[in-house]
Amino acid sequence: MQLGISYLGVFLGAGLVLIGGAYGISRLSSSALDGVARQPEAAGSLQTMMIIPAAMIEGLGLLALVIALLAVLSLNKGVPVAGTSPAVEHAAASH
């Protein structure tokens, strides 16, 4: 029961970070398009200035997924393998 709640918490947190990243990129793109609509001659510089923050936001989403993967893998270390007892695993690990 507690392990399932741990998985739920990890993936809920990662999902919220990804939703926040998507919202950030949408706001960034919307602002850039508004700027291009007001001054079409500045389209090249606005696009250049938009790439760096968009890459940083994407990096944050990727970092969240890596942290979620690491958290799940560390949670899985506490789960015994099917067909073995914890005493057998402990004895095998000590040899």
JOLIN-V97063 format. One record per pair of residues at least 6 apart in sequence whose C-alpha atoms are under 6 Angstrom apart, sorted by the first residue. I is the first residue (numbers start at 1). J is the second residue. D is the distance in Angstrom with one decimal. If there is no record, write none. Layout:
i: {I	I}
j: {J	J}
d: {D	D}
//
This chain:
i: {10	14	18	21	36}
j: {68	64	61	57	43}
d: {5.8	5.6	5.3	5.7	5.3}
//
